Amino acid sequence: MSRVGPVSRRGERRTTLLGRAERVLAVLHDDLWTWRADPLPPSVWLRWFPHGVVCLAAVGVLLGDAAQLGDNGGVDPGFAFVISLAQAGAVVVALWRPVAAWWLSMAGMLVGAFAVRAEMVPGGERFTWPWTAAGLIGHLFVMLLLALRVRTRVSVEALSLTLLATYVVQGLVGATDYLATGQLAVILFAVVVMLGTALRGRREARRELEQQTSLTAEERARRTLLEERSRIARELHDVVAHHMSVISIQAQVAPHLVQNPPDELKDNLAGIRQNALEALTELRRVLGVLRSEHPDALERPEGGDTAPHAPQPTLDRLDALVENTRAAGLTVTTGTSGTRRPLPPGVELSAYRIVQEALSNVLRHAPGASARVHLTYLPIGLRVEVSNTRPQRAPAPSHGAGHGLLGMRERVAMLDGSLTAHPLPDGGYQVAAFLPVDAAGPAAADAPSIRHIPEDDIR
């Protein structure tokens, strides 16, 4: 038993080592035995300038390596040109297929090293070996481009195999009467790989930061949109709840206005009142849920002008809104065209909120400018125009969401209207909205259909 145990453990250890070796070889095969393309993108500022530098370096490697191998190394000129062409071509190929270029460059360097070694004689001219100066420069370019494009693990694997090849050729195989370049090559290859890996990590970190910034901006816009829709829903529920209360009271009072009302009339009016009360109860329940999402709404008035349970504003309160804006330091002029008449509550509420948000935008984004509010009463609807002149100074940095037009677009879309917001030729800005009256009846106020509007021109 004492002999079987050590033998079994030794066998298990050998099996484990073989398994690890197979896994390492499999990883190396997947990482380095590939022809996949991984092109180097053009520079942001200089566009294709880095590619031109690499191609120019490849030409220098071709000419320099051919001269060194042929004139100094004693290699046949034709064969020397083929070797130098392989090393120079590897530099260019590394722009698109870095792993394949690394294999080509390694093959050219090894073939050149053994070709020069075959021409060496004792006491002859000493030659830089195993790597020529031009071949070393070419392989540095290849290693740099490889580290810029592939994962760190692949770069380390390629560097390790390069250092291993250098050790084998110079340390184990060896030659006679040469100037050793292996030690210098090891240092330069390691530095280049470290530099390329650092640059690649910096580029990836910057790309991830840009993606995160984009996602944050999209999420902020989405949150602003949802908050504005929730606010619109709360306001419309207040309007609908008011009308349902009126219907209930009228249905309760109506039988007393008729002498000897028939029982059918009483039953119908009682049914109308009961349905109105049930609808009112449901509306209040939903309204409570919507308001519970903003528990601080009870402590501070929403929008700064009304308490959370106060009646929703209409155009009758537009003068008070303009006076408050003037008190904040903005010069505002108002105008009206057409015959003024009562409009559906949804239209008046949306028009008031559009003017309110537009004037707030002028205060935030156009300091020193003057604003003009104009309402045009048309037979088919209401046109609201808010414009401002060129700002007198640069606006202060805004810490808000910066999506004031989202709420306007949602309100206009709810009423099937239209909205335009654009700069004026004189440097000012104009917001113009058309709110149709025929699309703002009780049915539309009770069950609004909010469709998506492109979120462009966000101010």
N, C-alpha and C positions, 0 to 999 in steps of 0.2 A: 504493500500500500504506500510505503514511503517513497518508492521509486516511481510509481504511476502518477502520484500527485505532481511532482515537478515536471514530468514529461507532459502532462496535460496542460499545465499552466504555460509551459514553454510553447506548446502547440497553439494554445489560445492567443498568446502574445504575438506569435508569428502571423496568425490569421488576422489579428487586429491591425498589425502593421501593414499587411498586404491590402486590407480594406481601406486604410487611410491613404496608402499610395495610389490605389485605384481612384479614390475620390479626388485626390489632388490632380492626377492626370486628366480626369474627366473635366475638372474645372478649367485647367489649362487648355484643353481641347476646345471647350465652349467659348473661352475668352479670346484665344489667340488664333485658332484655326478657323478663320472666317474671312469672307470676302464682302461683308456687308458695307454699304456706303454710310459714311458719317461725315458729310461735308462741313467744312469750316464756313460759318456764315460771314457775309461781308461786314466790314466794320460800320458802325452807325454813322460816324462822322467822315471817315475817309473812304467809305464804300469798298472798292476793290483794291485799294492801295496795298494792304497786307499780302494779297495774292500776288500782286506784281513783285513785291519784295522777295517772296519765296521763289517765284520763277526766275528772277534775276540771280538769286543765290544758287539755284540749280544750274544755271549756265556757268557760273563761276566754279562750281564743283566739277562739272563736266570737263572744262578746260584744264583746271588745276590738277585734278586727279589723273587725267590722261597724260599730262606732262610728267607728273611725279612717277607714275608707274612705268612709263616708257623710257624717259631720259635717265632718271635716277635709279629706278628699281630694276632696270634691265629687262622688263617684260616686253614681249613682242608688241609693237605699236597697235596693230589691229586688235589683239586680245586686250591690251590696256584700254583702248577706246570702248570696247564692249563692257568691261568692268566699270569704267567711269560712267558710261551711259546708264547702266543699271542703278548706280548709286545716285546719279543726278535725277533719273526718272523717279526714283523712290521719293525724292523730295517733293516733286510735283504731285505724284499720286497721293501723298499724305494729306493733301488738301481735301480729298474726297474719301479715300479709303485708308485711314491711318494704320490699321492693323496689317493689311496686306502690304502697305508701303514699308512697314517695319520688317517684315519677312524679306522683302526684296533688298532692302538696305543691308540686312544682316548677311544675306547670301553674297551680295557684292563685296562686302568687307572681308568675309572669310575667304572667298575665292581670290581676292587681291592679296590677302596676307600669305596664303600658301603659294601663289604665283611668284611673289617676291622672294619668299623663302627658298624656292627652288633655284633662284638665280644667285643666291648668296654664296660666296666663297671665302674661306679664311683669309684674313688680311686684305680683303677687298674694301670697297667704299662702304662706309657705314650708312645705313638707311633707316629712316623712321619706321618702326615696325612694332606691333603688327598692324596698326592703323595708320594710314597716311594722313597728312594734315587736312587735305581736301576731303577725304572720306570721313574723317572725324567730324568736320564741320557739317557735312551732309547728314550724317547720322544724328547730330545734335538737333538739326532742324526737324528731322523725322520724329525724334523722341519728344520734342516740344509740341509738335502738332498732335502727336498721339495723346500726350497728357492733357491737352486742351479739349479733346473730344471724347475720350472714353472714361469709364469709371476709374477711380483711384486704384482699385484692385488690379485691373488690367494693366495700368501703367506700372505698378510695382512688379507684376509678373514679367512684363517686357523688360524692365530694367534689370531684374534678377537674372534673366536668361542672357541678357547682353553682358552683364558682369561675369557670369559663369563662362561664356564663350571667350571673353578676354583673358580670364584666368587660365583656361585650358590651353589656348593658343600660345600665350606668352609664358605661363608658369610651368605647364606640363610638357607641351610640345617643344617650345623654344626654338632658337635659331643661333646663328653665329655672327658676331660683329654687327650689331644694330643699336640704334638709339631707341630705347623703350618708350612707348607712348601709352602703355596700358594703365599705369597709375594715374596719369593725367586724364585719360579717357574715363576712368571710373569716377573721378571727382566731378568732371564736367557733366557726365550723363546724370549723376545723382542730383546735381544742382538744377539742371534743366527740367528734370521730371518734377522736382519740388516746386519750381517756378510755375510750370504749366498746371500742376494740380492746384496751386494756390489761385491762379488766375481763373481756372475753371470753377473752383468753389465760389470765388467772388462773383462771377457771372451768374451762376445758379442762384446765389443768394439775392442778387439784384432782380433776377427774373421772378423769383418767388415773392419778393417784396412788391413788385409791380402787380402781380396777380392778386396778392392779398389786398393791396390798395384798391384795385378794381372791384374785387368782391365786396370790400367794405363800402365803397361808394354805391354799388348796386343795392346792397342790403340797406343802406341808409335811405336811398330813394324808395325802396319797397316799403320800409317802415313808415316813412313820411306819407306814402300813398295810402297805406292801410289806416293810419291815424286820421287822415283827412276824410276817408270814406266813413270811418266810425263817427267822426264829428258830424258829417252830413246826415248819417242815419239818425243820430240822436236828435238833431234839429228837426228833421222831417217827422220823427215820431212825436215831437212836441206839437207840431202843426196838426198832424192827423189826430192826436189825442184831443186837441181843442175842438176840432170839428165833430168828433164822435161825442164829446160831451154836449155840444150844442144839439146834436141830433137826439140824444137821449132826453134832454130837457124839453125839446119841442114835442117829442112823442108823448111825454108825460103831460104836458100842458094842453095839447090839442083837443082831447075829449071835453075839456072844460070850456072850450070856445064854441061848442055846438050844443044847441038845446036838444035834449033827448037823443044823444048819439046812439046809433044801432049797435047791437052787441058785436057784430062782425067788425065794425070800425074800431071798437074798443079792443077787440082781440088782436087785430092787425097792428094797431098802435102799440099795444102792450108787447107784441112780438118784436116790433122794431126797437122799442126801448130795451128789451131784454138782450137782443143781439148787439145793440150798441154798447150796453154795459159790459157784456162779455168781451167784445172786441177791445173796449177801453181797458179792461183788466189785463188782457194779454199784452196790449201795447205798453202798459205801465210795467209789467213784469220784464218784457224785453228791454225797455228803457232803463230799468234798474240794473240789468246785467251789463248794458253798455256803459252806464256811468260807473259801475263798480270797477271797471278797468282803470279808472283814473280816480283813486280815492282822495287825491288832494284837490279835486275839482270843487268840493264843498268849502274848502278854505280860501281858494282864490278864484275870482271870476274868470271864466274862459274868454280869452281874447281881450280881457281888460275892460270890457264895457258892460257885460251882463252877468248876472249870477247864474249858476247852472240850472236853476229851476225857474228862472224868469221867462216871460214871453219872448219868443224869438223876434229879433228886430226886423223891421220892414223899412221901406223907403221913406216913411214918415220920420224916421230917426236919422236920415242921412245928413240933415243940417247939423245935428249934434255931433255926428262923426267928423264932419268937416271942421267944426269949431275945435274939437279936441286935437285934430291934426295941426291946425293953425297954432294952437297953444304949444305944440311940440317944436315950432320953429319953421314949419313949411308953409309957403305961400300957395294957397289953393283958391282957384276960381271955379265956380259952378255955372252950369247952363242947362236949359231944358228946351226941347223942341217937341212940337206936337201937342195934342190934347191930353193932359194928365188925367188918368183914370185909375181906379183900383184894379190891381192885378191879382192873379192867384197867389196865395201865400208862398208857394214854392219859388215862383219867379221873383217876388219881392225879396225874399230871404237870400236867394242866390245873387241877385243884383247887389244887395247891400254887402254881402261877404266879398264879392269881386272888387267893389270899390274899396272896401276896407283893406284887403290884401294888396291891391295895387298901390294905395297910398303908403302902406307900410313899406313896400319895396322901394318907393321913391325916397322915403326917409333913410332907409338903410344903404341904398346903392347909388343915390344921386344927391349927395350933400350940396346944399346951396342952390339947387334947382327949384323951379316953381312948377306946380302941377295944375292941371285943368280937368275937371270932371264934367262930362256932358251926357245927359240922358235924352234919348230920342224915342218918343212914344209913337209906335207904328200901329196900323190896324191889325197886324198879324203878330206883334210882339214888341219887345223892348230892346233897344240898342244902348249899350253902355260903353263909353269911351273914357279912358283915363290916360292922359299923356303928360309928359314932363319935358322940360328943357334940358340943355346940356348941363351936367354937374359942374360946379365951380371948383371943386377940389376932389382929390382921390378919396374914395370911401374907405372907412376903417375896416379892418379884417372882421368878417362875420363868423361867429362861432355857432350859428344855427345850422339847420339841415341844408338851407340853400335851395329849396325846391318849392318856392312860393306859387309857381304857376300850376303845380300839380293839383292843388285844391280847386283852382279856377277851372281847369280842364274837366275835372270830375263833376263839378256842379253843372257846367255847360253840357257835358255829355249826358247827364241824368235827364236834362230837359230837351234833349235832341237839338241843341243849339250849335253855335259855332263860336270859336275863339281864335283870335290872332294876336300875337305878341311879337313885336319886331322893333329894331332901332329906327330912328328917324334920320333923315339926311342931315339935320342940323346938330346931331349928336345926342338928341334926346331919345325917349322910348315911349312906345304907345301900346296899350292893351285895349283891345276892342272885342266886345262879346255881344252876340245876338241871342236873345232868349225868346223863343216862340211862345205865344200864349196858348195856342191850340193843343200843345203837348204837355200842358201843365195843369190839367184838370185834376179833380179829386182822385181819379184812378191812378194817375201818374204819381201823385204825391203819396198814395197809400202803398203802391208797389213799384218803387223806382227800379229801372233797369239800367245799371251802371256798366257801360262797356268801356273797353280799354282804349285810351288815346295815346299816341306816341309821345314819349316824354322828352320831346325836344324843346329847344328854346327855353330851357330851364334857367331862370334868372336867380 
